[in-house]
Amino acid sequence: MKEQRVERVAELIKREVSIILLSRVRDPRLKRFTITRVKVSQDLRQAKVFIYFPEGDKEEKYQALQKATGFIKSELALRLRIKFMPEIVFVIDDTMEKAFQVVELLNQMERKEDGSEKGDN
């Protein structure tokens, strides 16, 4: 039962942080993003929000996100109906970038194999 609550809180935080970033935060650097997942501790005291920025200077965007964290947390506190407001920690998620690199490597290998097969005929 507790695990389901943790998952529900994580999904709620994911949805609400997305809405806050899109509609309430005015910094244009924070308009293009994907929240890939939210991991909430079992005691609901901390929420790690994994975020992916598809383009631009990721470090600059991360710094802007860090500056907006207090505002995001206060907005989140108004929207969530939970006993304790978790500490929000943003983490840049580079797994999508790594996945794109793997796909590109696989595509390159496939092109090389196709080229060698054509040369063998």
PEQUI-V19336 format. One record per run of one state. SS is the DSSP state (A for helix, B for strand, O for the rest). FROM is the first residue (numbers start at 1). LEN is the number of residues. If there is no record, write none. Layout:
# PEQUI-V19336
ss->{SS;SS}
from->{FROM;FROM}
len->{LEN;LEN}
This chain:
# PEQUI-V19336
ss->{O;A;O;A;O;B;O;B;O;A;O;B;O;A;O}
from->{1;2;24;28;31;34;41;46;53;58;80;87;93;95;121}
len->{1;22;4;3;3;7;5;7;5;22;7;6;2;26;1}
